[in-house]
Amino acid sequence: MMEHWDVVVVGGSAAGLTAAITARRHYPDKRTLLIRREERVLIPCGIPYIFGTVGALDKDLIPDGLLTQNGIELLVDEVVGLDREGHTVTTAGGRQIGYERLVLATGSLPVMPPVAGFDKPNVYAIYKDAALLEALQRDLQAARRVVVVGGGFIGVEIADECNKLANVQEVRIVEMLPHCLLVSYDEEFCTAAEDLLRERGIHVHTGSKVSKVIGDGRATGVLLDSGETLEADAVILGIGATASVELARKAGLPLGPTGSVQVDRTMRTEDERVFACGDCAEKVSFFGGKPSPLKLASIACAEARIAGANLYGIRRENVGTVGVWSTALGDTAFATAGLTENLARRHGYDFVIGVSEGPDRHPGCMPGASVLKVKLLFERRTRVIIGAQIMGGRCAGEMINIASACIQRRMTLDDVAAFQMGTHPALTASPIAYQFVNAAEAALQL
């Protein structure tokens, strides 16, 4: 017997949960069902921290109470079929569920490179799967040497967390690019991050590739393309993600240039009843509209709020992916919004740069003060801000969101220089030396 719901959301992580909540807010009379495979849903950006700072997977879970509080029904099952003509989905448990509107939020899967030995039992890709992550946690609690393959966000954060474990004596990062985090920051920020990693006792191998994972049965190390062998009791892969689109592909929904589900600016697919958001959905850049490969929980939630609002009438449109992110090594934060120098050049921009650096409290001897560096990019002709990078204290995590708002509103150099901020000695830099504003002033000289 077929069930019928007004709104069905497939996927229960950041995008799916947010889309369901948004649908209920905008259309409270519509019955909404969320279907997900997982009994427990992890906070995706918190995954690296379950191994060190948080210490337990159960402390990094999204509570199901968010669903019940918002009047959303939950079905734990896997959707294995989508009949677009019949407006139904089929689950592995044998249920047929009809929908008026469907939201696909099926997420992404970790990239698995074609390297021999990556299938060994103590080699782990970072799936958003509680059982697999608990197995990794058990292996890490007995490991002395850990090799992390990939020096992006996931790799760097997991390496730093593994390094906090008392039993782990050696942590190594293997990155094929010249620097860790080079896709996300300009070189001076990357070298500062690498210096911090080394100060914290982590070995960094840049410009290196893993040729194979060695070991009879279990991995005992990795062989680099240089011929060097790195010993390991656990190998962790953090080299990127690919969209999970099998359900959409089998249903005949078109995929975009990056292999994700093609959507328009309203997050609607080719099928007017079917929307997609999050890691499974195709993205275009805010800067020129070219395809964007970015996959972030913050982007997923923004897209989900657009999709959920548009199910029964267009209310919001996606301006494109700006790209805003941050990470932290110890007490030092690294954050980016918009374009780095490298990305701006690749996009063909002629730009000027302004940099300001100084204490993030006033006076600088205030408790908790640290040095904050702000780097801003402005398009030369229009003087519109196109990028920001920040390094320093924890305030960088929120200051980069201010930068993102300025970028989205296409504020000019003079707009930023005249930005009115609130300041306090214990909370911010001095209004005289406020780095975000002074970086714009510095760009005026170029």
C-alpha positions in Angstrom: 0.0 0.0 0.0 1.4 3.4 -1.0 1.8 6.2 1.4 1.4 9.8 0.4 3.2 12.9 1.7 3.2 16.5 0.5 7.0 16.9 0.9 9.5 14.2 1.0 13.2 14.9 1.7 15.8 12.3 1.0 18.9 12.7 3.2 19.2 13.7 6.8 22.5 15.6 7.1 22.9 19.4 6.9 21.1 20.0 3.6 18.2 17.5 4.2 17.5 18.6 7.7 17.6 22.3 6.8 15.4 21.8 3.7 12.8 20.0 5.8 12.7 22.6 8.5 12.6 25.4 5.9 9.7 23.7 4.1 7.7 23.5 7.3 8.4 27.2 8.1 7.1 28.3 4.7 4.4 25.7 4.2 3.2 24.7 7.7 0.1 23.0 6.3 2.2 20.6 4.2 3.0 17.1 5.7 6.7 16.6 5.5 8.7 13.3 5.7 12.4 13.0 5.9 14.0 9.7 4.9 17.6 8.9 5.8 19.7 5.7 5.9 21.5 6.5 9.2 20.2 5.8 12.6 22.6 8.5 13.9 23.5 11.6 12.0 26.8 13.3 12.6 27.5 17.0 12.6 29.7 16.9 9.4 32.2 19.6 10.2 32.7 18.2 13.7 33.9 14.7 12.5 37.6 15.4 12.9 37.1 16.5 16.5 35.6 13.2 17.7 39.1 11.7 17.7 40.7 14.3 20.0 38.9 17.4 21.3 35.4 16.0 21.7 36.6 12.5 22.3 33.4 10.5 21.4 31.2 10.1 18.4 28.0 10.5 20.4 29.0 14.0 21.3 28.9 15.0 17.6 25.4 14.0 16.7 22.5 16.1 15.3 19.6 15.5 17.7 16.4 14.0 16.2 14.5 16.5 18.4 15.0 19.1 15.7 12.7 17.0 13.5 9.9 16.5 16.1 10.1 20.1 17.2 9.4 21.2 13.7 6.6 18.7 13.0 8.7 16.6 10.6 8.2 12.8 10.4 11.3 10.6 10.2 11.8 7.3 8.4 15.1 5.5 8.8 15.4 3.6 5.5 17.3 3.9 2.2 15.6 5.3 -0.9 16.6 3.0 -3.8 14.3 4.1 -6.5 12.7 7.2 -7.9 9.7 7.1 -10.3 9.3 10.7 -11.6 6.2 9.9 -13.6 4.5 8.2 -10.7 5.8 10.8 -8.2 7.0 8.0 -5.9 10.1 6.8 -4.2 10.8 3.2 -3.2 12.9 2.2 -0.1 15.1 -0.8 0.6 12.5 -1.7 3.2 9.9 -2.2 0.5 7.9 1.0 1.1 6.4 3.0 -1.7 6.0 6.7 -0.8 4.2 9.3 -3.0 5.2 12.9 -3.0 4.0 16.3 -4.3 7.4 17.8 -3.9 10.7 15.9 -3.5 14.0 17.3 -2.2 17.2 15.3 -3.0 19.9 15.9 -0.3 21.9 12.7 -0.8 25.2 14.4 0.0 28.7 13.2 -1.1 31.1 10.3 -0.7 34.9 10.5 -0.1 37.2 10.2 -3.1 39.0 6.9 -3.3 42.1 7.1 -5.5 43.1 4.0 -7.6 46.1 3.1 -5.4 46.9 -0.4 -4.4 46.3 -1.2 -0.7 43.6 1.4 0.1 41.2 -1.4 0.7 43.1 -2.7 3.8 41.1 -2.8 7.0 43.1 -0.1 8.8 42.9 2.4 5.9 40.0 4.8 6.4 38.2 7.3 4.2 36.1 9.7 6.1 32.6 8.5 5.5 29.7 10.1 7.4 29.0 6.7 8.9 28.9 6.2 12.6 30.0 2.6 12.6 33.0 3.2 10.3 34.1 6.2 12.4 33.8 4.2 15.6 36.1 1.6 14.0 38.6 4.2 13.1 38.4 5.6 16.6 39.2 2.2 18.0 42.2 1.8 15.7 43.5 5.2 16.6 43.3 4.4 20.3 45.9 1.6 19.7 48.0 3.4 17.0 51.5 4.7 17.5 52.0 6.1 14.0 49.3 7.7 11.8 49.6 8.8 8.1 47.1 11.2 6.8 46.8 11.3 3.0 45.7 14.8 1.9 46.5 18.2 3.3 43.2 20.0 2.8 40.8 20.9 5.6 39.9 17.3 6.5 43.5 16.1 6.4 45.0 18.9 8.4 42.2 18.9 11.1 42.3 15.1 11.5 46.1 15.1 11.7 46.0 17.8 14.4 43.4 15.9 16.4 45.3 12.6 16.1 48.3 14.3 17.4 46.5 15.0 20.7 46.1 11.3 21.5 48.5 10.2 24.2 49.3 6.9 22.5 50.1 8.4 19.1 53.8 9.2 18.8 54.0 10.2 15.2 51.6 11.9 12.8 52.5 12.6 9.1 50.6 14.4 6.4 51.2 13.6 2.7 50.1 16.3 0.3 50.7 16.2 -3.5 50.6 20.0 -3.9 53.5 22.3 -2.9 51.7 23.3 0.3 48.9 22.1 2.6 45.7 24.0 2.2 46.9 25.6 -1.1 43.5 25.2 -2.7 41.9 27.3 0.0 44.5 30.0 0.9 47.3 32.0 -0.6 50.9 30.8 -0.1 51.8 33.0 2.9 48.8 31.6 4.9 49.7 28.1 3.9 53.3 28.3 5.0 52.1 29.8 8.3 49.7 26.9 8.8 52.5 24.4 8.0 54.8 26.1 10.5 52.1 25.7 13.1 51.7 22.0 12.2 55.4 21.4 12.6 55.6 23.3 15.8 52.8 21.0 17.1 54.9 18.0 16.2 53.3 16.9 12.9 55.5 15.9 10.0 54.5 17.5 6.7 55.4 15.9 3.3 54.4 18.2 0.5 54.9 17.7 -3.2 54.5 13.9 -2.5 52.1 11.2 -3.7 51.3 7.8 -2.2 52.3 5.0 -4.7 50.8 2.2 -2.6 49.8 1.1 0.9 52.2 -1.6 2.1 51.6 -4.4 4.5 50.4 -8.0 4.5 46.8 -8.0 5.5 46.8 -4.8 7.5 48.6 -1.6 6.4 52.0 -1.1 8.0 52.9 2.0 6.0 52.7 3.9 2.7 55.3 4.0 -0.1 55.7 7.5 -1.6 56.5 8.2 -5.2 60.0 9.3 -4.0 60.7 5.8 -2.8 60.4 6.8 0.8 58.4 4.6 3.2 56.4 6.0 6.0 55.4 3.5 8.8 51.8 3.6 9.9 49.4 1.7 12.2 46.5 3.6 10.6 46.1 5.4 7.3 43.4 8.1 6.9 42.3 9.5 3.5 41.2 13.1 3.3 41.5 14.0 -0.4 38.1 15.3 -1.3 34.5 14.3 -2.0 32.3 13.4 -5.0 28.6 14.0 -5.3 26.3 11.0 -4.4 24.0 11.1 -7.4 23.2 7.4 -8.1 19.5 7.8 -7.2 19.1 10.9 -9.4 21.1 9.4 -12.3 19.0 6.2 -12.4 15.9 8.4 -12.4 17.1 10.2 -15.5 17.8 13.6 -13.9 20.5 15.5 -15.8 23.9 15.9 -14.2 26.0 19.1 -14.5 29.6 19.7 -15.5 31.1 18.5 -12.2 28.9 15.4 -12.1 26.4 16.7 -9.6 22.6 17.0 -10.0 21.9 19.9 -12.4 19.7 22.6 -10.8 18.7 26.2 -11.6 19.0 29.2 -9.3 15.9 28.1 -7.4 17.5 24.7 -6.7 14.9 23.0 -9.0 16.0 20.1 -11.2 14.7 19.5 -14.7 11.6 18.0 -13.0 9.5 20.8 -11.6 8.5 18.7 -8.7 12.1 17.7 -7.7 14.7 19.9 -6.1 18.2 19.2 -5.1 20.6 20.9 -2.6 23.8 20.3 -0.7 26.8 18.3 -1.9 24.8 16.3 -4.4 23.7 19.5 -6.3 25.6 21.3 -9.0 27.0 24.7 -8.1 28.1 27.8 -10.0 30.5 30.4 -8.8 29.3 33.8 -7.6 32.2 35.1 -9.7 31.3 34.7 -13.3 28.9 31.8 -13.0 31.3 29.0 -13.9 30.9 25.5 -12.4 32.1 25.3 -8.8 33.4 22.1 -7.1 33.0 23.4 -3.6 31.3 21.2 -1.0 30.7 22.7 2.4 28.0 22.3 5.0 27.5 26.1 5.0 26.8 26.1 1.3 24.5 23.0 1.8 22.4 24.9 4.4 22.1 28.0 2.3 20.9 26.0 -0.7 18.5 24.0 1.5 16.9 27.3 2.7 16.4 28.2 -0.9 15.0 24.9 -2.0 12.7 24.5 1.0 11.3 28.0 0.5 10.6 27.4 -3.2 8.7 24.2 -3.2 5.3 25.7 -3.9 6.3 29.0 -5.4 9.6 30.8 -6.1 10.6 33.0 -3.2 14.4 32.8 -3.3 17.2 32.5 -5.8 20.8 31.3 -5.4 23.3 34.1 -6.3 26.1 31.5 -6.7 28.7 30.1 -4.5 30.9 32.7 -2.8 33.0 30.2 -0.9 33.5 31.0 2.8 35.4 28.7 5.1 37.7 28.6 8.1 39.8 26.2 10.1 41.9 26.4 13.3 45.2 24.9 14.4 45.4 25.4 18.1 44.4 28.9 18.9 45.2 30.2 15.3 42.3 30.5 12.9 42.6 30.6 9.1 39.6 31.9 7.1 38.7 32.8 3.5 35.8 34.4 1.7 35.5 34.7 -2.0 38.7 34.6 -4.2 42.3 34.1 -3.1 45.0 35.7 -5.3 45.4 32.4 -7.2 41.7 32.0 -7.9 41.3 35.7 -8.8 44.0 35.3 -11.5 42.4 32.1 -12.8 39.1 34.0 -13.1 40.9 36.7 -15.0 40.5 39.5 -12.5 42.8 42.6 -12.4 42.9 43.3 -8.7 44.6 45.3 -5.9 45.4 44.0 -2.5 45.2 45.6 1.0 46.8 44.0 4.1 46.5 45.1 7.7 48.0 43.3 10.7 47.9 44.0 14.4 46.4 43.1 17.8 42.8 42.0 17.9 42.3 43.7 21.3 43.0 47.2 22.5 45.4 47.7 24.1 47.4 44.7 22.8 48.2 43.6 26.4 44.5 42.8 27.0 44.0 39.1 28.1 43.3 36.9 25.1 44.9 39.2 22.6 46.5 37.8 19.5 47.8 39.1 16.2 45.2 39.3 13.4 46.1 39.6 9.8 43.5 40.6 7.2 44.1 40.5 3.4 41.5 41.9 1.1 41.2 41.8 -2.7 39.4 44.4 -4.8 38.7 44.4 -8.5 40.8 47.3 -9.8 38.4 49.0 -12.2 35.1 48.8 -10.1 36.9 48.8 -6.7 34.4 46.0 -5.6 35.6 43.6 -3.0 36.1 40.0 -4.4 38.1 38.2 -1.7 39.3 38.2 1.9 41.6 36.1 4.0 42.1 36.3 7.7 44.6 34.7 10.1 44.8 35.0 13.8 42.6 34.7 16.8 39.1 33.0 17.1 37.4 36.3 16.0 38.5 35.5 12.5 35.7 32.9 12.2 33.0 35.6 12.5 35.0 38.4 10.8 35.2 36.3 7.6 31.4 36.1 7.6 31.3 39.9 7.6 33.7 39.8 4.6 31.3 37.4 2.9 28.4 39.8 3.4 30.4 42.6 1.9 31.3 40.4 -1.1 27.7 39.3 -1.6 26.5 42.9 -1.5 29.3 43.9 -3.9 30.6 46.6 -1.6 33.4 48.9 -2.9 36.7 49.7 -1.4 35.3 53.0 -0.1 32.2 51.2 1.3 34.5 48.9 3.3 36.8 51.8 4.4 33.8 53.6 5.8 32.4 50.4 7.4 30.9 51.2 10.8 31.9 48.7 13.4 31.3 48.2 17.1 34.4 47.8 19.2 35.4 47.0 22.8 38.8 46.6 24.3 38.1 43.0 25.5 36.5 41.9 22.2 38.0 43.7 19.2 40.8 45.6 17.8 40.9 49.3 18.3 38.6 51.3 16.0 41.7 53.2 14.9 43.5 50.0 13.9 40.5 47.8 13.0 42.2 45.4 10.5 39.2 44.9 8.1 38.8 48.6 7.5 42.5 49.3 7.4 43.1 46.6 4.8 40.7 48.5 2.5 42.6 51.8 3.3 45.9 50.1 2.5 44.5 49.0 -0.9 43.8 52.7 -1.7 47.6 53.3 -2.0 47.9 50.8 -4.8 
